[in-house]
Amino acid sequence: MTDEAAGNPAISLLVVDDHPVVRDGLRGMFESAPGFTVLGEAAGGVEAVERALALDPDVVLMALRMPGGSGVDAIRELGRRGARAKILVLTTYDTDTDTLQAIEAGATGYLLKDAPREELFTAVRAAARGRTVLSPAVATRLVSAVRSPGGEPLSAREREVLALVARGTPNREIARALFISEATVKTHLTHLYGKLGVKDRAAAVAAAYDRGILG
């Protein structure tokens, strides 16, 4: 299936949630919009792994707390088994620990279930491209986990890089925008990760929102 308006392949989805009403709502929302196709559903983490490996979707919309295996465990297992799918977590305000664990397990993004329809569509498109998607409201819940006491302040250039990262900009495009090499972008990222006490792009954005560097 293709997005006829854009001439691009439709983004394929697997919807994972233990509530049938939520699954039905998400399926209906995406199937009614151009550019998306829902390949299937799962009601728990164990089933999600099986379905994701069998259907090979572009993006998995993943709930975290489910009786049939947690979303965090499913994310870890999909990463261990080399699944191609990007994982976009949808939550109704889970705990800080769940949030951080999902990101550390390999989730590409993290949004609230009450996000506006267009915001959700945009997030799925970004996730399909491998871009980090992190709602500012969710980012603030990572406060204690990502805070690095006494951290060194970011340089002006590191702030510029971080601002572009927060928009989901890939390293190659950051390099082009700032007229620097991609290797230099990676160096700046390494430095700002160290200063913020984080390990990846999503956690860096979360820490930056918490400290007022972004937003």
N, C-alpha and C positions, 0 to 999 in steps of 0.2 A: 504494500500500500504506500502511496506517496502523498505528500502535501502538494496538491495540484497548484495551489496559488504560488508556492515558492519553487516547485519542481524538485523538492528534496524528499528523500525517503522519510516516511512517518516514523516518529519515535515510538518504539515499542515498550510497553509497560507491564509489570507484574505488580498487582495490588495486594499488600499483606496487612491484614488487620483481623483481630478475632471477633469484631462486631460486623455481622452481615450488612447492617444498615450503612455503616461507614464504607464498606467495600462497594456496595451497590451505588452509593452516592458518588464515590470517586470514579467508578467505572462509567457511570452515566455522564459525569462531567467531562471526562476525557474523550469518550466516544462521540460526544456531540460537538467536539471542537476539531477543526482541521489540523492535520499534522501529527495526530496521535493515534495509536492503536493499542488496545488492552489485550494482551495475550492470555492472561489468566489471573487467578486469585489464589491466595493461601490464607489460612486462618491461624497459623502459628509459625514459629521459627523453623522447626524441623521440616515442615511441609514447604516453607518458603525456599529452603536450600534445594530441596528436591525439584520444585517447580522451576526455580531460576536456572538450575543446571540443565533441565530438560528443554525449557522454552527459549533460553538465551535472550532475555529482554535487554534493551538498552539501559533502562532505569527500573529499579525496584523501589516502590513507595512502601516504606517499612515502618510499622508500629514497633514499639519497644517492649511493652509488657503484655505478654500473651500467655495463656495457659499451655499452649502447645509448643513451648520453647521460646526463649526471649529473643528479641530482635538483635540485641548485642551479640549473643552467641551465633545467630544466623549470619550476621555481618562478618564475624571472625571466620566462620567456616567457609563462607563464600570466597573470602580472600585467600584462605589456605588452599582452597581447591582451584584457584585461578579463574574464578568467574569473571566474565567481561563486564557484567552489569555494574553501573554506578548506583550507589545506594543513597536515596534521599529519605531521611527520617522525618516522619510526621508525628508530632507529639501534642499532648494537651497539658504541657507543663510537667514533665517528669522531673525527677530529682537531679541535682547538679552532677551526682555520680553517674547516673545513667547517661546524661548528656555528654560528659567527657569520655566515658567508656565507648560510646557509639562512635565518636569522632576518632578516638585512638584505634578503634577496631577497623576503621577504614571507610566510614560514611563520608560521602562527598558533600552532603549538605544536611541541614537541620532546620525545619520550619514548624510553625504551629499549625494545628489542624484547622484553626479558624482564619488562616490566611486568605485574603481575597482571591477569587478565582483566577484573575489574570496574573497575580503574583505567583500562584502555584504553577501556572503554565510556564511562566518565565523561568521559574526555578528548575522545572523539569528540563527545559531546553538547555539551560546552563549546565545542569548536572550531566546531561547526555554528552556534552562537550568536555566533560572532565573538570569543569570549573567549580570552585568552592561556593556553596550557597549557605549562608548563615544568617538567619533572622537576627536583627539587633536585639529583639526581645529575648531570644534564646541565648544570645551571646552574653547577656548580663548574668545569666545563671552559671557561667563558668568562672565566676569571680575568684572563689577561694582556690579552685584547682589550678588555675593558670597564673595566679599572681606570683611574681618573683620579688621578694622583699629587697628593697634597696637597689633595684635594677638601674643600670646606666641609661640615661636618656637617649632617645633615638636621634640620629643626625637628620638634617633637613632632607638629604637624599633618601635615607631609609624611610622617612615619613612619606615621601612621594611614592616610593615603591609599595609601601604598605597600603596607601590609599588606592592604588591601582589593583592590588591584590584583593582588597575588599569589594571591588567591583567585578571580581571574577576574571580579571585580565590575565591571559597566559603570559609566561615569561618572555616569549618572543615578541609579543605586542608591547609589553612593558619596555623592553629594550628599544624598540622602534620609537615609542613615545618619548622616551627620555634621552634618546640618541647615545645609548651606551650598548655594550655587547651583552649577549645573553649570559655569558659567563660572569660578567660584572653584576648582573641582576641576581644571579644565584649567590654570589658572594654577599651582596647586601642582605638577601634573605637569611643566609646563615648567621650574619651578625645580628640582625634584628630578632631572630629566633632566640639567640643566646641572651640578648638583653631583656626579652620579654619572658624568658623561662619556658618556652614552648617548643614543640617538635615539628609543627606543620603549619600550613597556611590557615586552616580553619581556626585553630587555637590561637594563632597570632592575631587574627581579626577579632576574636572574642576578647582577648586580653586588651587590645587597643580600644575597643568600645568601653570596656570596664574602666580603663584609666583616662578616658576622655581624649585619647589621641585621635580617635575617629568619632564621628557622629555629632 
